[in-house]
Amino acid sequence: MLELSDAELVRKTLENADNYWLIIDRFEQPLLRYIGRMTSASHEEIEELGQIVFIKAYRSLNGFDTHLKLSSWLYRIAHNACVDYLRKSSKKNHVSLDSDDTDSQALIEKIASDENIALYLTREAQKDGVQEIVHMLPEKYRVVMILYFLEEKSYEEISDILQIPVNSVWTLLNRAKKHFMALTQEPQFSHLFTYA
Amino acid sequence: MPSIRDSILADIHAKKIQPRPRWQYILLHAGLWTSGIVTIVLGSFACALMILEFSLPERAYFRWMEMNASPWFAALPYLWGIGMIAVLTIGYFIFSKTGRSYRFHAGAIVVLLIVWSFVGGEITYISGFAQRGDHMIQRFQPSYREFREGFQHMIPRPEEGILPLLVTQIEWEEIQGNGPDGQEWQVILKCGTDACLKRQALILLHRPAIFEGKIREEHVFDAFEVLFPGEDLHVKIRKNIPPRGATVFH
């Protein structure tokens, strides 16, 4: 089947609610994964949050701006739902990479291959160390790193998701990287990283 | 991870969930654009009137406002400000959910509105709408009309001792410019350059000024005093103090 455009997906859903499965099928997995990375909730809670996100999106479908990417719009709703969830629960400081065992390794590889960090960080950095450092990052840096390195979103998409100017995304990401690098030099982590 | 598709669709059907009506979003967008346009129109008109006022020698409107503050006209700048707040507020509510305003800073939007208002004001002034607006204010505000007519009767009469001039050239104790009759006038400063012009001489060039004195010969005027835009002439008019040159002819 030809892949429908975002506008067509929305139009079809508005014509018939049953067509909403087209949107759900396309975005369910990445959104649930993102919710997991953001909240480190249980599978049941992630699914529940996913349902809330899709229902909210369905209610607001008429307000979808076709200039935006549908994925960015859904990520934004998911992000807000995650923030609400974290605010209500006691998991404020538990944004983690636990939902997927490959996350830490992926993050190491992507951070290591980033042009600003590649010179200093080797790929031998320990997974646990990275995870702990990511835990220690302030939430705003953690979120932007997850979106950029793990969700592979562009600056513009992150701007749409977090509702901040593109320049601020750039600034946040740079600060996040610097913060990350500074933490790798802390005594408890320095033995895990080798610098060029 | 099992699909949540079926439970979502079942939920939508069971709870009869509907997307919010499209008109709500259209109304919000219409509100944003309307308040934006109204803000710029109000701002343009206010700016055009300001430009008109600054180009007039006596700044009659400003002075009339000081004496007869009309709530509507006095409120114009505030309406402009309120319009801007409305644009930003509606914009925030719309774009925080559906659009991209977060890609711009609120400050940038305010600056844009102000710049557009000034550009609109310049266009409004050049196209003559400010003058029409001025006439309209005169029509609806008799006190302003009387105030303005006071200047109009007094100003364009060099034979009565008052010469309004658009200054084109300044030399030592001599000024040239275009008079109310469209002819070039030569003004000889009898009060001494330092006393008449002081530091304001530099800003006089290519601007309107009013000279008190008497006609020496055709298109030559002896000036005893230079009145800069907005200075004492209106006081003299309202107090019926004849300008110095006028006594020469009466």
Interface residues (C-beta under 8 A of the other chain):
Chain A: L14 A17 D18 Y20 W21 I24 D25 E28 Q29 L32 H43 I46 E47 G50 Q51 F54 I55 Y58 R59 S60 L61 N62 G63 F64 D65 H67 L68 S159 D160 Q163 I164 P165 V166
Chain B: M1 P2 S3 I4 R5 S7 I8 L9 D11 I12 H13 I17 Q18 P19 R20 P21 R22 Q24 Y25 S96 K97 T98 G99 R100 Y102 R103 F104 H105
